[in-house]
Amino acid sequence: MVLSELEGLLRIAMADLETAEASIDPAVFREGAWGFWLQQAVEKALKAWLLQLGGDPPLTHDLRRLLLLLEAEGVATADLEPLAQLTVYAVQFRYDADPAPLGLDRETFNRQVKELICRVQALVVPGSEAEA
């Protein structure tokens, strides 16, 4: 079976989320490692959503920019705004030797990202929201 770009992005987003979920223990995994995988999951889910709407997602890691593009397409994104703070994990936390932790609640953010992915999956593959 050949996956569409959209389905491929969602599959990778779920894999990234699974890695973030496995990185939940702060005693074992630094915040930057957990945050990187979660940021990647959000980025891919938002880009899949833009594709679903007929857009051409830009090459960016900026989650706020992707949310603004969704808003321009008429999508209400206020509930997703907290996820934009994950943008710093895309690059800054990977290359800063001593980043100041954000202290985000990992369980809460993991859950919010899973809800986002399920929301987008439901748009792409109706009936799939229960699978994620």
C-alpha positions in Angstrom: 0.0 0.0 0.0 1.3 3.4 -0.9 0.7 6.1 1.7 -0.2 9.6 0.7 2.1 12.4 1.9 -0.6 13.3 4.4 -1.0 9.8 5.8 2.8 9.5 5.9 3.1 12.6 8.0 0.5 11.4 10.4 2.2 8.0 10.7 5.5 9.7 11.5 3.8 12.1 13.9 2.4 9.1 15.9 5.9 7.5 15.9 7.4 10.8 17.2 4.7 11.0 19.9 5.4 7.4 20.9 9.1 8.3 21.4 8.1 11.4 23.4 5.8 9.2 25.6 8.7 6.8 26.2 10.8 9.8 27.2 8.4 11.0 30.0 10.7 10.3 33.0 12.7 13.5 33.7 15.1 11.4 35.8 16.1 9.5 32.7 15.4 11.8 29.7 16.4 15.5 29.5 13.6 17.9 28.8 15.2 18.7 25.4 15.1 15.1 24.2 11.4 14.7 25.2 10.5 18.2 23.8 12.2 17.5 20.5 10.2 14.5 19.7 7.0 16.2 20.8 7.7 19.3 18.7 8.3 17.0 15.7 5.0 15.3 16.3 3.1 18.6 16.4 4.9 20.0 13.4 4.1 16.9 11.2 0.4 16.9 12.4 0.0 20.6 11.6 1.6 20.2 8.2 -0.7 17.2 7.5 -3.7 19.4 8.4 -2.5 22.1 6.0 -2.1 19.5 3.3 -5.6 18.3 4.0 -6.9 21.8 3.5 -5.1 22.0 0.1 -2.2 24.2 1.4 1.4 23.7 0.8 3.1 23.7 4.2 6.3 25.8 4.4 9.7 24.3 5.4 9.6 25.6 9.0 9.8 24.3 12.5 7.9 27.3 13.8 4.7 25.9 15.3 3.1 29.4 15.8 3.6 30.1 12.1 1.9 26.8 11.2 -1.0 27.7 13.5 -1.4 31.1 11.9 -1.6 29.4 8.5 -4.3 27.1 9.8 -6.2 30.2 11.1 -5.9 31.8 7.7 -7.7 28.7 6.4 -10.5 29.2 8.9 -9.4 26.7 11.5 -10.0 27.7 15.1 -6.6 27.1 16.8 -6.9 28.9 20.2 -6.9 25.5 22.0 -3.7 24.5 20.2 -1.8 27.7 21.1 0.0 26.2 24.1 1.7 23.8 21.8 3.5 26.6 20.0 5.9 26.9 23.0 7.3 23.5 21.9 9.0 25.3 18.9 12.1 26.0 21.0 12.8 22.2 21.2 13.2 22.0 17.4 16.6 23.7 17.4 17.5 25.7 20.5 17.4 22.8 22.9 19.4 20.6 20.6 22.3 23.0 20.3 22.3 25.0 23.5 24.6 23.3 26.0 22.8 24.7 29.0 19.2 25.6 28.1 16.8 26.9 30.8 14.2 24.2 31.2 10.6 25.2 30.5 9.3 22.8 33.1 6.3 21.7 31.0 4.1 19.0 32.3 5.1 16.1 30.1 1.9 14.0 30.6 -0.4 17.0 29.8 1.6 17.9 26.7 1.7 14.3 25.5 -2.0 14.1 25.9 -2.6 17.3 24.0 -0.4 16.2 21.1 -2.2 12.9 20.9 -5.5 14.7 20.8 -4.2 16.9 18.0 -3.0 13.9 15.9 -6.4 12.2 16.5 -8.2 15.3 15.3 -6.2 15.5 12.1 -6.5 11.8 11.5 -10.3 12.1 11.8 -10.2 14.7 9.0 -8.0 12.6 6.8 -9.3 9.1 7.4 -12.8 9.3 8.8 -13.4 6.8 11.6 -9.6 6.7 12.5 -9.8 8.8 15.6 -10.2 5.7 17.8 -7.0 4.2 16.3 -4.5 6.7 17.6 
